[in-house]
Every structure is written in C-alpha cells, then in structure tokens.
Amino acid sequence: MISTRLLAGLPREVKVLVSASFFVALGFGIIIPAMPLFAKSFGVNNSAVGLIVSMFAIARFSSGLISGKFVDLFGERIVFAIGITMVSVSALFCALAQSYAQLLLFRTAGGLGSSMFSVAAGSIIMRSVSDDQRGRAQSIYNGSFLVGGITGPAVGGLISAVSLRAPFFIYSGTLLCSGTIGFFFLTTGRSRTKKVEADSDAMRIPEAIKLRPYQIALILSFVTNWVLFGLRTSILPLFVTEDLHSTTTVVGIGFTIAALLQGLLLLPAGNLSDRKGRPASLKIGTTVVLAGTLLLTFAVHPWMYLVSMGVVGLGGAFLSTAPANIVADVIRGKSGQVIALWQMAGDAGMIVGPITVGILADLFSFRMAFLVTAIVFSIAVFAAFTLGETRKSHLNKAS
C-alpha cells in the first residue's frame, strides 16, 4: 500500500479513497486477462470480444450525467458505495454466465455502477485538495490502483489458465471490500480552496465546455482511454496468444510490467505536474505512449510485446494524472456533471476504440488495428503541445 509519509498533509478523503481503490484495481486487474478469452470461449469473433468492453463503456457513458446529478443531490459517499455494490453483483453474475449474451448483459449492467462510483471518487479527489497538491494527490490515488493492478494481471493470467470464471468471483469479492471501506469511512468531498463556493455557484456544463483547457481534457480523455484501456482489454490478449503464439501468463506479465513502470514514475510525474505545469507532463506522456503503441505495431516476438508494454506504462504515468488535474483546475464548486462529462469522454474512447480495433483485426490484421490506434493517438500529442497552463482556477488566468 501507500506509505504514511506520502500521504502526509493530504485530507482524510484521499487516504480513504487510496484504500478503497486498491481493492477495485486488484479485482479489475485479475479479470483483464480473462475477459477477452472468456468471451471468446463462447465462439464469437474479435468484434464481439471488443463489444464486451465497449458495452461496459456505453453503460458508463449513457449514465454519466445522471451519476453526476446523483453526486450533486445525495453526496459522494452514498453514490460511491451504491455504485461499487452494483459492479460487485454484476461481476458475480458474469462468473455464472452460460452464454455470450448473458455475459454481455451482466457486464453492461456493471457499467452503470462503475459510472456512479467513479464520478463520486473523482469529485472527492478534485474538490478535497488545493491547487499545489493536486498532482501529488492524483498520483497517490492512481498509485493505489497500480499497486492492485501490478498484482492483479499476473494473478489473473495464472488463474485464467485454470478457470476463466474464477477471476470474476474474486473481482466481486474485492469490490465488496472497497464498497465497505467507502461506506463507513468516506465523508463528502470538501473544498480546500480559500473561498468555499456555494453549490448555486458551481460550474455547469455550458460554461465548462467553452473553456479551451476543458475541451482539451475531453480530447485527451477520449484518445488515452482508447489506448490505455480499450485496446489493452479487447484484442491485445488475443494478439499475444494468437499472433505471437504465446500464453495468457505472458499477457499478464506484460500488463504487470506496464503497471510496475507506471507506478515507479507516477509520483514524480504528479510532482512534475504541480511544479512545472500540466502541459509539461502531458508532452512527455503523450509522446512516450505514442512511441510504445508504434513499437507494439511492429512486435513479432513476445519480448517485443513486453518492451512495448513497458514503454506505454512509462508514458501512462504522466497521462494518468494531468488530464484530471486540468479539469480540477478549471471547475468551480460542486460540479458533478462537469466531472461526469469529462469521464464520459473517456468512456466514449472505450466504446469506439475496442469496436474499431476489433473490426480492423477481423478485416485486416492486429497490426493494422495498432497502427490506426497510433494515428488516432497522435491527436493527443498535438493537443498536449497546444495546451496553455491551467494551474489557476479560471481560464483567463492560464498562460
């Protein structure tokens, strides 16, 4: 887990979410290697495998604004706990699925709960820390995901070799642990700005969408989730087992390497974002992830896959914190729906990405799917190099 020294000076809300998010990440990491292979076991093609990932994101996307409204009305604690419980039940039914249709239905239902707890957690993190702590808080919060994520994929790869259903049972249990922590120990996120804004003064979507940094944050969320989530959880395990003729264990090792290297750089990346600004962090992250995606495109041996995953992990350390910091920099007050819309942009990337790469893999090849992904991700590189500083509360103060 995260040491007490690293958490020093941060509010209690961050410390609770660090513990809760560990169990979410541990279980999710366990099912990553199993998900596409379990779907494939029902005799479907690569596009249908991608649809499993996309429908989860579609459910998150379609309920995002509702989840944001729930946060504004009922508070983060209740929404977080209920959302976690819904995903836990969904995972349990996935483990018991007897057909592809059932698996698709149960996984889609989990997206509704995921939307609720992720918007609630994002609201707490963004509103509970000051401007000069934001990068560190996001890094530690994401680091708790990685601590679980480092172990999860490797364990999941081994468990999947024995049973493709077992990882989902474990995932359900870890989510229950996370929901329990959140329900009993979380409090409503509190503003750490000098002036606490009234809820009536909270930023609304029409105002936020006019801010260029927020627009860039939406773009970054879309394309980075296409690569860092959609691609990895859809056809990448199939590429390793079918094209590189390797095993699910190697798939898990690759994910673990990416998570480990990302974890090692996560805190320095967050501190860089606080000291040097959001654009500096994004320029490094987008460039490195693009290089890793291109390496994956030309991978012909399992070791090349492992190297590319390591490179993507290094870049992911910078991308996992900076976009969220941009949103937190420009929002005002309890802006649940503004936060939800930003998360919905990431969900859109997870919707479009897996389906697109699945179709490209079926019609052409895995490498064509990776190449198109690299081309799409180049948009993130361009956005990073055109972003101004956002460490002030309003756009007109950004340099």
N, C-alpha and C positions, 0 to 999 in steps of 0.2 A: 504493500500500500504506500501512500504518500507520507513522507516524514512530517513530524510536527513542525520542524524548523521551516519547511517550505510553506506551511500553512500559516505561519506567524503573521499577524497583522490583518488577515483576511476575515471577513464576517463569518458568523456561525453557519449561515445558509450555504456558503461554498463548501464548508467542511462536511456538512451532511450530504450534499449532492455528490461529493467525491466518493463517499462510501456507497451510496445508492447506485451510482453509475458504474462502479466496479462490477457489481453483480449483473447488471444489464449487459455489459460488454463481455463478461465471461461467458454467459449463456449464448449471446449472439455469435461470438467467435466460434463457439462449438458447432453451431449449425451451418456456418458459412460453407465448409467443405461438403456438408451433407445435402444442402438444399438442392443444387442442380442435379446431383446424382440421384437423389430420391425422386425428384420429378421425372428424370429420365427413365427410372425403373418402371414407370407406367407406360412406356412405349411411345413417348412423344418425341417431337423433333426439337432442335435447338431454339426455334422461335417460341415454342410453347414453354420451354425452360425459362427463357427471358421474360415471358409473360407472368410467371410466378413472381419474379422480382418487381416487375412493373405494376402489377395489380396491387401489391402491398403499397407501393408509392402512390398509385391512383387513389387508394382509400385515404392515405395521409393527405394527399393534395386536396381532395374534394371536401375534407372535413377541417382543413387548416383554419379557415376564418371562423368556423364555429368553435373550434378549440380556443382560439384567441379570445372570442367573446366570453366563453366559459371562464377563462382566466380573469378577465376584467370583472365578471359578475361574482364569481364564487371564490376566487383566490387560487394561488398556485398549489398550495398543499393538497387540497381536495382533488383538484383536477389531475395532479401528478399521480396520486395514489390510485384513483379510479382507472386512469389510463394504463398504468402498469399492470393492474389486475386483469384488464381486458386482454392485453397481449399475452399474459400468462395462460389464460384459458384458451386463447387461440392456438398457442404453441402445443398445448396438451391435445387438442383435437387434431392438429396436424400430425402428431405422432400416431394417432389412431386412424388416419385417413386410409380408405380402401380403394380409392381411385384418384386419378389426376384431378377430376372435377371437385372432389371433396377437398383435396389439398389446396387447390386454387381458392376455393371458397373460404376455408378456415384461415389461410394466410392473408387473404384480403381483409377479413374481419379484424385481424391483428393490426392492420394499418390504422384503423380508427382509434384504437387505444394508444398507438405509438404517436399519433398526432397530438393527443392530449398531453401525454407526459413530456414530450419533447418541447412543446411550446411553453408549458409551465416551467420546466427546468431552465429553458433559455431566458424566460422573463426574470426568473430569480437571479441568475448569474449576471445578466446585463444591468439590472437595477440595484444590485447589492454592493457593487464595488465602485470606487472612484476612477476617474479618468486615468490616473497614473498607475493604477493597479490592474487595469482591465486585461492587459495582455497576459500578465502572470496568472490571474485568476482563471482565464480561459485555458491557459496551458495546463495548469494543475487539474482542472476539471476534465479536460480531454485526456490528460495523462492517466487519470483513473480509469478511463475507458481502455486505454492502451495496456495498462497493467493486466486487466482481464483479457484484453484482446491478444496479448502476446501468448498467454497460456491457452486460450480458447481454441484457435485454429489447429494447433498441434494436437491437442487432446481430441478435438473433433475429427481430425483426419484419422487418428488411430481408432476411435470409437466407430466411425463410419465404415471402416474395413470389416467390422464385426456385425454392425447393425445400422442401417440408415434411419431407423426410427428412434433409437436411443438418444441421440443428441437433442431431439425436440422435447423429450421428457425432462432432460437435465435443464434445458433452457426455461421450461415452465417453472421449475423449482427456483432457479436463480432470480427470476423475475419476481416471484413471491417474496423473496428476501429483500429485494430492492424496494418493492412497494411497502413492505412493513417498515423499513427504515424511514422512508419518506413520510408515511402517515403519522408516525409517532414523534419524529424529531424535526421535521421541517416547519418553518414558520413562513408567513407571507413575505415575499421579497420586499425589502425596504430601500428607498432611495438613499444613496450615500452622497448625493450632490449637496452643495452648500444650501441650496434652497429647495425644499421639498415641494414639488409641483402638485397641485390638486388634480384629481382624476379628470375633472372637467377640462383641464388644460393639456391633457395627454395628446400626443400627436396622433393624427388619423391618417389613413391610407392616402387620401387625395393630396395631403400636404407632403407626406414622405416620398411619394412617387415622383414629385417634382425635383427632389434633391439628387444631383448627379452622383454623389457617393453612394446613395442608396440604390440607384439604378445599377451602378457597377457591382454592388454587393449582390444584387439579384442575378446578374450575369455570371459572376464568379460562382455563386451557389449552384446554378444550373450546370455549368460545364464541369466543375470539380466533382460534383456528385455523379455525373455521368461516368467519370473515370474512376474515382476513388471508391465508389460504391457499386454503381450499376454494372460496370464492366467486370469487376472482380467477383461479384456474386452471381453472375449469369454464365457467360461462356468460358471464362478463364480456367476454372477447374476442368472443363471439358477439353480445352486446348491442351492442357498438360497431360491428361490421360489418353486422349485420342490422337492428337497430332504429335506430341513429343513422346508418346508411349511410356509414360511414367505412371506413378501411383498417387492415390489420394493422400498418402503420407507426405509426398513431395509437395503437393498442393498446400497442405497445412504448414509445412516448413517455410514455403515462400511467403505465405501470409504472416507467419511469425517473424521472419526476418524484416519484412516491411514494418510491422508494428514495433519491433525492437528498436530499429534505427530511428523510426519516427519518435519513439519515446525518449531516446537519448538526446534528441535535438529539440524536443518540444518546449522545455522551459527556456533554453537560450533563445529560441525563436520568439516566444512570448515576450521575453525581456527586450529583445531587439525591437519588437513592435512598439513597446512602451517608450523606449529610448530614442530610436531613430525614426519611428513613424510607421504607419500602416503600409505605404507604398513600398518602402524598402523591403519589408518582409514578403510582400506579395510578388515583387520582381524575382526574388530568389526562388520562392516556392513554385511559381508557375513555370519558370524556365527549367528547373530541375525535373518536375513532373513530366513536362513535355519530352525531355530527353529520355526519361525512363520508359515512357509509352512508345517512343520510337525504337528503343532497344528491344522492347517486347515484340514489336512488329517483325523484327529480323531474327528472333530467337529460333534456333534449330536444335538446341540441346537443353536438357533440364537445367544445367548450371547457368545458362544464359537467361533462362526464366528467373532463376533465383537472383541473379545480378540485377535484372531489370526491376524486380520487386523491391530490392534494396534501395535503388535509386528513387523509385516512386515514393518509398517510405520517407526518405530524407526530405524530399520536396513537400510531402504531405504534412510534415511538422510545421511548416510555415503557413500552409493553406488552411490548416485546421483551426487556427485562431484568428487570423487577420480579418476575414470577411465578417465574422461575428462582431469583432471589435468595431468595424466600420458602422454596422447597424447601431450598436450601442452608443457610439459617438454622436450620432445624429438624431436619435429618438429623444422624446421628452415625455416624462411621466410614465404612467402605466399604459403602455402601448401594445397590448397583447395581440391585436390584429395586425399591426405593422410587423411585429416579430414573426407572426404566423405566416404572413405573405412572403417574407424572406425565406422561411423554411419551406414554403410551398414551391418556391423556385428550385430548391434542391430536390424536392420530390418530383418536379417536372423532369429534371435531369435523369432521375431514376426511372421515370416512366418511359421517356423517349430512348434513353441510352440502351437498356437491355433489349428492347424490342428491335431497335435498329441494328445493333451488333449481331443479334440472333438471326435476323433476316439476311444480313450480309454474309454471315458464316454459312448459312444454308445455301445461298445463291452463288457465292464466290469462295471464300476461304476465311479462316480465322484471321489470317494476316491482313486481309482486306478490311476486316472489321476493326482491327487495331489501328490501321493506317487512317481510316476515316475518323476514328476517335481522336487521333493525334491532330488531325486537321481541325476538328471542332474545338479541341482544347487550345489551339493557337489563339482563339478569341480571348481566352483568359489572360494569355501573355500580353496581348495588345491592351486589354483593359487595365492590367497592372501597371503598365508603363504610361498610361494616360491619367492615372488617379492622382489627385492632389491630397494633401494632408487632411486628416479628419479628426485629429485628437481634441478639437474643440467641440462644443455642444451643438453648434449650428453651422450650416454650410457656408455662410458668408464670412466665417472666421477661419475657414480652411484655406491653406496657402495653395 
